[in-house]
Amino acid sequence: MDGSTASFSFKAGYEHTSQPEDDPAGSSSKGPKRKRLAKACSACHKSKRRCDGKLPCSNCFYASKECLYVDGNSRASLYSDIGKQQDASKPTRNIVSRPKTDQSPNRKRVKQEDNRVILDHSLTRELTSLFFAHCHPVRAVFHKPTFAISLAHNRVPSFLVFAICALAAPLSRQPKFRSTGPPRFSGRPFAQEAISQMFDGSGQLICDLSLSTAQALCLLMAHHITSKSAAAPPDPRYRDLTLHVIQAMGVYNIEPAVASVDSSIERECARRVFWVMYAMELTCSICPGTQRPVSLSDSQLRLRLPVDETSFELAVHYPSPEYLHVRVQCLSELGNFVRILSLYSQAELILSRSDMDSSITMADLERQAEEWMTNLPEVLQFSESNLEIQRSMFETGSSTGAWCFCFMHACYIGLSLALRAGKNNIPSQSVQPHWATSRLNLIMQLLGEKARNSMLMGTIIGIQIKYCNRDDAQIRSWCSDYEEACGLRILDIVSPLAGGGGAPGARRSLEGLQLRNSWPSSSPGPSSGPERHERPGETLPSLKSSGLLDSWNPGNVALRPEKASPLNMPVGLQWLADETRTG
């Protein structure tokens, strides 16, 4: 299919039905007679089941199996056979076929006119609006003003619209999306339609190597992660293809000094596709039982980080380039989120590998975490005023920055606790780091109902269970919501870290890593474990009295000596020391 937009009024209904291949009654029905498939996929052929010829076919899709088609020479012809992703600095083979014209007699694309889903303008408007309001982080790969204009002028490829609807359908309240099983499966017909338009029967990509194609592949990757079987590992096919497409677009090429606004926006969107895909892969690697190194080379990670949301949305002059491993102040919300998530995933990987000597690596991660916090702009620091600003942004159509703000600080908490565990300072199960639970509860309160629609919720729950020893009614309620959204029961795969209590000094916080710029809350949300003994009339200290409202200055932060406090808590946070005693 080319980049043009097809009509959104399709034949047949939403229900996914199919007609027997050789049913003679089909000849009397309306529409073209369905042709008998020339071949089936390997799995259907082996099990002697009827295959619909799509990629993946419905049988393999619902069974979470790899769908392979074999050509006449018995060679696998699946787009997952791209092989290992080549180094970004090396030329890439032309492994993805270009679009073929509709007049081509050899085109192997299989279409089932009686299996098409209905996508009228009303449903398109509803689902695209839900997508931009809730589907983080993938909504960050779109420049919303440009997309809205293109959609209004019918210039968005239909496969991209279907990919968007695949992610947004579970959020719809329409009965037809909730009557066929768990809501997370309701987007499958849209995903199937997008796949059938993007690939031919032999699994070859038939779309232009364009930004729309890269965006659709990124969205299909996100849909696969949320709709796959909980026990199945993420399928790398969409990631490999997306990398190939954005590399073919020249995303690693030097950006011209003078470029048009449209060209700059397209290049920025392509970079965001890469970093959002990288963030999704990092988040999957944090999940217990699936920890594994992220398979991207150092040269690929040298890509410029996304710009800040203001520069991106308003298309103003882009700031100086920022990169993942260059430790300077980064204004980008998405860039700061990717940086701290990368450190956190490395820490979790080290903790999960008992055979790895982590002493040097963990020390290096601690140093990098200090640098990240030191270079964090004041507008992104965890403070009362910034929380209120981000809360208001969640009520608008521009919430990517607010979502990144919440996720980056959740990752910072997880990294701090992981580093503490890496130093063998694991608290006993009767001790909770209330500074962490309080901040995580604040983040959940800020997210509200949006939390259950995001992979951020799974990360927060995992931290609460693993490092904060929580197993209360609130955690179980969150776990139930997350299982409904993503099919993953976190309580079954995450268990608290436990160890000897040790001396109080052994349970010290990592100085400079915990709450250097945080603020206490008078209503931290539900807590678990032993009840906290509240003193009548006592409230948490203000930000100013806690010494947490000092003007941000990287030089002063780095040079200012830190004084010791009871239980080695940061200065100005005496209430945390009292909380530890009463907890």
N, C-alpha and C positions, 0 to 999 in steps of 0.2 A: 504494500500500500504506500502511496506517496504521501507527501505532507499535507495534502488538501483535507478538508473536513467533510466527512460524510454526514448525511442527514441523521437526525437523532430519532426519527420515527421508524421503528423496525417492526417486522412482521412477527407474529406470535406473541405469547405472553411471557411473563417473568419466569414462570415455572420451567424448570429445565427438564424437558421431555425429549425423547428420541423415538423415531419410527424404525421398525425393523428394516434391515437393509434390503431384503428381497421380498417385502410384503407387496403382493400384487395390488392390494387396495390403495397403495400409495399413488398409483397411476391415475386414479380418479379424483384425488384430492387437488386442491388449488395449489398453484405454484409449480416450480420445476420439479421433476421427479429426481429423487435423490439417487446418485450414482453409487454403485457398489464399490467399496474401497478396494484399491489394488493391493494393499498390504496393511497389516496391523503392527502395532508396536511389539517389541520382543516379549514383554510381560504378558500381554493379551494372547499373543501367538502361543506362548508356552502353556498358558492355562486354558487355551481354547475358548476364550471369551470374546464377545463382540467388541471391537475397538471402534471408536468414533473418528479416529484419524487426526484428532487435534493434538496439540503439544502444550502441556501434557494431556493425554487422553483422560476422560472422566474416571475410568477405572483406576489408573495410576494416581490421579490427583487425590481422590478420596481415600485411597489406601496409603498415601504418602510414599509411593514408590517412585524410583527413577524411571522416567519414560524414555525408552530408546527406540529409534527406528533404524532398521538395517537396510542398506542399499543392496543393489544386485550383487556386489562383490563381497557381501557379508561384512561390511565395515560400518562401525557405528557412525551415525550421522546426526549426532545431537550437539546442540550448541554448547553443552557442558564440556565437550571435548576440545575446548579451546587450548587446553593445556595450562601449564603454569604461566601466570601473568609475566610478560616480559618486562625487563627493566625499562623504565620510562625513557631512558636515554638512547635505547636501541630501537631500530626500525621494527615495526610490527607487521606481521603477515596479514594479508587481506583475507582473514578467515571468515568474515561475515559477508554474505552475498548482498549485492546491491538490489534495490527494488527492481522487479521485473514488470513490464507493461502488461496490462490486462489482455492484450492480444497475443501474448506469448503462449504457444500451444503446449510448451513443456512445463508450464507452471504447475507445481504439485500442491498448491494450497487447496485444502479441503474446506468447503463452506457448507454449512447446514442451514438452509434458509428457515427451517422450521424450529431452529433452536435459538433464534436471536432473542435478546432481551429487549424490553421496551425501555426507552430512555427519552422521554419527552422533555420539553423545555422546562416545565414546572419541576420535574424531578431533578433535572440538571442543576437548576438554580438551588434547590434545597441541598443537594449533596455537595456541590462545590462550596456552598456557604459553610456547611458543617465541616468540610475538610479544612478550610482556612482558619476556622475557629478552634479546632480541636486536634488536628492530626500533626502533632509535633513528633520529631523534628523535621519530617519530610516536607512540610509546607514551606520550610525555609528555602527550598530550591527554586521557588517561584518568585518573580518580581510581580507582586499582586496587581499593581496598577496596570502593567503591561498585559498580564493575563486577562484581567477583566475586560480590557478593550478588545483583545483578540477574541474572547468568548462572545462578546456582544456582536462582533462582526463576523461570527461564524468562521474564524480562522484557526481554531484550535483543532488539531488532528483528533479524530474520534477515539483512536486508541488511547490517547492521553486522557481524554475525558472519562473513558471507561476505567482506566487505572485509578483516577481520582475517586470515582464512585465506589470502586472496590474497597477502598479504605474508609470511605465515609458511610457506606451503607449500614454497618453495625451501629452507628450513632443515630440513625433515623428512628423515629417513633412509629413509622408506618407499620401496620399489622403484617403486611406481606413480607417484611424483612425479619419478623420475629415469630413467624408461625412454622418455620422449617427447621428449627433446632436452635442451638446457641447463636446469639447475635453475631459472634465473630465469624461465622460461616456465611452470613448473608451477603457478603461481598464477592463470593466465589463466582457466581454467574458473570459479573462484570469483569472480573479478572480473566475468566476464560475467554470472554469476548475480546478483551484487549490482546490476549496472547494469540488468538486465532487471526487477528488482523495484523499482528506484527511478525508472525512466523508462518512459513509454509509447512506442508505436511512432513517434510524431511527435517524440520527443525532449524532451517536457515532463516536468519533475520532478513526481512524483505522491506524494511523501512530505511529511509535515508539516515546516514550517520549524523544526526542533528541533535540539537538541544532537546527538542520534544521527545525524541527517542530515548535519550539518556535519562530524562526526567521520568518517563513512563517505566523504564527498567528499574529505576531506583524505587519507585512506588510499588512495583510488583515485588521487589525484594522485601519491602516492609510488610506487604500483605502476606507474603509467604511466611515470614517470621511469626506473625500473629495467628495465622490459620493452620499452620502445620501441626502435626502430632507433637505433643509435649516432649516425647522421648526422642524424636528425630532431630538430628543436628541441622543447623541452617544449610540450605542448599547454596553452594557458591556460584551457581550458573549465572544468576542475574548480576552478581557483583562482577564476575569476569567480563561479561558482555558490556556492562556499563563502563568499566575501565577502558575497554577497547574503543568504545564510542567516543568518550571524552578525549582520549588520547588522539584519535583520528581528527577530532575537532581542533587540535592544536592547543589544548589547555596548558601544556608545558612550554609553549613557545613564548618568547619575550613579547610582552604587550607593547604595541606601538606607543610612542610618546604622545601622539595626537590621534585620538580615536573618537568615533562618533558615540553619542550617548547610547544608542541601541547596541552597538558593538560592545561597549563596556559592560552593559547590563548582561548581555548574553555570555560573555566570558566570566563574569562574576557568578552567574547562575550555574555555569558548568563547574566552576571551582566548588561551589556549594554542594553540587551533586556528589563530588568526590568526598568532601569532608563529612557530609551527613551520612553517606554510606560507611565511611570509616568509623563514625561515632556509633552507628548501629552495630557494626561488627565488634567494636570494643565492648559495648554493653552486653552483647551475647557472650563474650569471652569472660565476663565477670560472673555469669550465672554458674552456680555450683554444679560440678559434674561435667562442665563443658569447657573449663579453662584451657585455653590453648593459645599459643602466640598468634597474633594477627599477621596474616600472610601478605603484608605489603612491604615493599623494599624501601630502604632509606631514600633512594632517589625519587621514588614516588611521593614520599612524605615531604619532599622539599617544595611541594607546591605552595603557592602563596595562600595564606589563610583568608577566610572571608572578611570583608570589611564590616564595620559596625552597621547596625540596622538603620540608623538615621541616614547615613551616606547612601546605603543601598536603596531604601524606599524612596527617598527624595531625589535620587540620581544626582546628588551634588558631587563636587570634586572629591574623588576618592583619596583617602590619606595614603601615607607611605606604606609600601608593602610590609606585611608582617608574616612571620614564618613560625612553624611549630617549635623548632629547637633553638631559636634565637631568643635569649632571655632578656627581652626589653618590654617596656610597658605596652600592652596590647589593648586597644580600645574596643575591639570587636567582642560582642557578647558570645557569638558562636565560636570565635577563636579561643577565648578564655575557657569556655566550656570544654572544647576539644583538648586543650592542653592539660587541664586537671583530670579529665576522664582518662587520658592516656597514662598519666602517672598512677592513678588509682587502679587501672586494669593491670599494670605491671606489678603493683604491690600484691594484688590478689593472686596473680599467677605465681609469684614467688612463694606466698604462703601455702598455696596448694601443692607445691612441689617440695616434698620433704627431702628429696635427694639433692636439692640445689643449695649451694652455699650462698646465703642471702645477706651476709653481714655487710659486705661492701656495697652491694646493689641497694639494699634498703637505706644505707647511709646516704647514698647518692640521691635516692628518691626523696629523702627527708630534706636534703639541701635544695633540690629543685622545687619542692613544695614551699619552702621558705621563700625562694625567689619568686614563685608564682604569687604568693600572698603579698610580697613587697611591691611587686609591679602591678598589682590589681588596681585599676583606676578607682578613685573615690566613689564614683557613681555606681560601681559594681560591688562595693563592700557591703557586708551584711550589717545593716543598721536599720533603726526604726524608720527613719525617713525614706530610705531606699525601698524598704518593704512596702510602704504605703504607695510609693510611686509605681512599683511593679504590680501591686494589687489593682491600681487604676488602669494600667496597661492591659491587664487580662480582660478588662471589660470593653476593650476596643477590638478592632480588627487587626491590630498590630501587636501581637503577643509573643512573637518569637524571642525578643530580648528578655521578656519576663520569664518565659519558660527556661531559657538558658541560664538566667540568674538563679533560679531555683535548683536546677540540675547541677550547676557548677558547685554550689555550696553544699549540696548533698554529697557530691563526690569528694569534696574537701573533708567533710566529716568522716566519710568512709576511709579515705586515705590516712587521716590522722589516727584513727582507731586501728587500721591495718598496720601502720608503722609501729604503734605501741605493741600490738601483738607480735610483730616481728622481732621486737626486743625482748621477747619472753616476759612481757609485763601484762599477761592476760589476767584480768580480774576474776574473782570467783563468781559463781552464778548468782550469789546473793548481793553482789555489788553492781549497780548500774551507773554508767557515766551520764548523769542527769543533764549535763550541759549538752550532750549529743541528742538525747531524746527530746529535750526542750526545743532545740533548734529544728530538728526534723519535724516535730509536731507543728511548729510555726510554718514550715514550708508546706506541709499538708493542708493546714488551714488556709494558706494563701492560694493554693491550687484549687481547693474545693472540689466540686464535681469533675473538674477537668483532670484531676489526678488519675482517675480510673481509666482514662483514655490514653494513657501515655506509659512508655517503658520506664519513665522516671519513678512511677509508683513501685514497680518491682524492685528497683535499686534501693529505694528508701526502706521498703519492708525487709529486704535482705540484710541491710545494715542494722536495723532495729533488732532483728532476731539474732544475728550472728554475733554482734559486738555489744549490744545493749541488753541481751538476755530477756527480751520481751516475749511474752506468750499470754497476752491478756485478751479480753473481749474485743478491744479496738483493733488489735493486730489481726485477730482471726476474721473480723469483718472486712478489713482491707484485703486480706488474703483471698477471701471469697469473691470480692469485687474483681480482683486482679485475675483470678482463675476464670471468671466469666468472660473477661475481656481478652485474655491471652491464652487460656487453656493450661496454664502452668500453676500447679499447686506448690507454692513456695515452702509451706510448712513441711512438705515431704522431702525437700531436697536441701534445706538449710537448717543447720543445728547450731546452737550457741557454742562459742569457744569457751572452754573451761580450763581453769588451772588453779594452782595454789594462790592464795591471797597474797602471801609474802608480806614484807614490811611495807609501811605506807610509802616510803621513798621509792619502792620498786613499782608502785602503782601510779607514779607521777604522770602528769600530762606531759605531752611533748611541748616544751616551752616554745612559744611562738607559733605553734601549729594549732592550738586549741583556743578559740575565742579571742584571738588577738584583736579582732575588730567586731566581735559579736556584741549582742545586747541582750540583757535578761528580759524575760517576759513575766508579767504578773498572771498570765493565764496560759501556761505552756501546753495545755491540752492534757489528755489522759495520760497517766503514767501507770506502770505496772510494778509487780513485785511487791516488796515491803512498802507499806503505806508511809508516805512522807508526813512528818509531824510538823504541821504548820503552827507558827507562833501567832497568837491573836494580835491583830493590829500591825503585824510586820509585813512590809511590802519589799519587793526587790528594789535595789538602789537604782537611781536614775542613771542615764548614760553619762552625764557629766560627772556625777559623783563617783562613778566607777572608773573614770579616766579613759572612757572609750570614745570620746568625741574630739580627740586631738586631731588637728589638721593633718591630712595625709602628706607625708614627706618621706620618700624612699630613703634619702640619706639619713634622716633622723631616726627612722625605724631601724635601720641597719646598725647605727652606732649607739643607740640608746641602751644602756645596761639594764638588764631585767633583774628586778629584786625578787628575792625569794619570799614566798608566803606560805602559810600552813599547807601541808600536803603538796607543796610546790605548785600551787595554783597560780595563774597569771595575776599580776598586780591589779588591784581594784576589784577583784572578784572573790571577796571574802565569803560572800553568800554561797559560792560553790563549795568552799571548804566546809561550811556549816552543813550544806546539803549532803555532802559525803558522809559526815558523821551521823546525821539523822537518817540517811538512806539505809 
